[in-house]
Amino acid sequence: MIKKEEKFFVLKQEDIQAAGVQSRIEDVCRFINETRKRQGKKPLEDNRYILCNQDEPYAEKVWQTILEGERAKETEGKEGKE
């Protein structure tokens, strides 16, 4: 069963620059990439996401589209195992 969960957090690049913490964020990303490499995972920059603010009037439609896609992947995965 697919459910909403908070897996990610997003920082607006404009806010990072305004706060003057760009180099700190880069250090964190470098550390995360090193950890991902040890775990055999792709680097952060290989993962791209489409974001939607939850307070947008179309957010529920976006969420339903995501759920439909995830359900389709689950169905395809089950059919491939049979």
C-alpha positions in Angstrom: 0.0 0.0 0.0 1.3 3.4 -1.0 1.1 6.2 1.5 2.2 9.8 1.8 5.4 10.2 3.7 8.0 12.9 4.2 11.1 11.3 2.6 12.8 14.5 1.4 13.2 18.1 2.4 13.8 20.9 -0.1 15.8 24.0 0.2 15.2 26.8 -2.2 18.5 27.8 -3.9 17.7 31.5 -3.5 17.3 31.0 0.3 20.6 29.2 0.5 22.4 32.0 -1.3 20.7 34.7 0.8 21.7 32.9 4.0 25.3 32.6 2.8 25.5 28.9 3.4 26.3 27.6 -0.1 29.6 26.1 0.8 28.1 24.3 3.9 25.4 22.8 1.7 28.0 21.7 -0.8 30.0 20.0 2.0 26.9 18.2 3.2 26.1 17.0 -0.4 29.7 15.9 -0.9 29.5 13.8 2.4 26.2 12.3 1.3 27.6 11.4 -2.1 30.5 9.7 -0.5 28.2 7.7 1.8 25.9 6.8 -1.2 29.0 5.6 -3.2 30.0 3.3 -0.3 26.4 2.0 -0.3 26.5 1.3 -4.0 23.9 4.0 -4.8 23.9 6.6 -7.5 25.1 10.1 -6.7 22.6 12.8 -5.7 22.9 14.6 -9.1 21.6 11.4 -10.9 18.3 11.7 -9.0 15.9 14.4 -10.3 12.5 15.3 -8.9 9.5 17.3 -9.8 8.2 19.2 -6.8 4.8 20.5 -6.0 4.0 22.8 -3.1 1.3 21.1 -1.0 -0.6 24.4 -0.7 -1.1 24.7 -4.5 -4.7 24.2 -5.6 -3.6 21.4 -7.9 -1.5 19.5 -5.3 -4.1 16.8 -4.7 -4.3 16.1 -8.5 -0.5 15.8 -8.6 -0.6 13.4 -5.6 -3.2 11.2 -7.3 -1.2 11.0 -10.5 1.8 9.9 -8.4 -0.2 7.3 -6.7 -1.6 5.9 -10.0 2.0 5.7 -11.3 3.2 3.9 -8.2 0.3 1.5 -8.3 1.1 0.7 -12.0 4.7 0.0 -11.1 3.6 -2.4 -8.3 1.3 -4.2 -10.7 4.0 -4.4 -13.4 6.4 -5.8 -10.8 3.9 -8.5 -9.7 3.2 -9.5 -13.3 6.9 -9.8 -14.1 7.4 -12.3 -11.2 4.6 -14.7 -12.4 
